[in-house]
Amino acid sequence: MVKIAKENILLIFTVAGVVAGIVTGVTLRDPEVKWSKRQLSYLRFPGDVFVQMLKMLILPLIMSSIM
C-alpha cells in the first residue's frame, strides 16, 4: 500500500486539491450569507496574487517558445 501511495503521490495530491476546492466552493456559495467588503477582500487577495503570478509566467514561456 505504501509503495502504491509513493508512486502515485502527485495523483493523490491532485485529487485531494480538487475535492478541497469543490468543498470550499460549495461552502462559500451559500446564498443566505451576506459578505462584508472586508471578508470579500480577504477571499479576493489570494486569487489576485495567483492570477498575477500566472500573468508573469506567460511572457517568459512565450518568449522561450519563439526563440
N, C-alpha and C positions, 0 to 999 in steps of 0.2 A: 504494500500500500504506500509506503514512504517513497519507494522508487518511482511509482506512477506519479505521485504528487510532485516530486522533484523534476521529473521530465516534463510535466505539464503546468509548471508554476505560472507561466505567462497566461495561459488559458484560464486558469483558476482565478487569477487576479483580474483578468478582463471581465469574466462573468460576474465576479463579486462587485466590480465597479459599475457594471450595467444594472445589476439588481439594486445597488445602493442608490444610483441615480434615479431609477424608477420609483423607489420607495420615497426618496426625498421629494421628487416632483409631485407625487400623489399627495403627500403630506402637506406640502406648502400650497397646493392649489385649492384649498378649502374655500369655497365662495363666501362663506359666512364670516371669515376673518377679514377685518379691515386693517391693512398695513399702514403704519405711520411712515413719514418720509425718512426718518432715521433708520427704521427697520429695512426699508427698501434700499437705502444706500449701503447698509451692511451686506445685503444679499447681492447687490449690483457690483460692488467693488471687485470681488474675486473674478467675476465674469468679465469685467472690463480689462483686468490685468491679463487674463487668459487670451482675450481677443487681441490685445496689443502685442503679446508675445508671438501669436500666430502671424500677425502682420510683419513683425520684424524678421520672422523666419522665411517668409515668402520671397523677398527680394534676393537674398543670397542663393536660394535654391534655383530661382530663375536664371540668375547670372551664371551660376556654375553649370547649368544645363546648356546654356547658349555657348559658352566658351568651350 
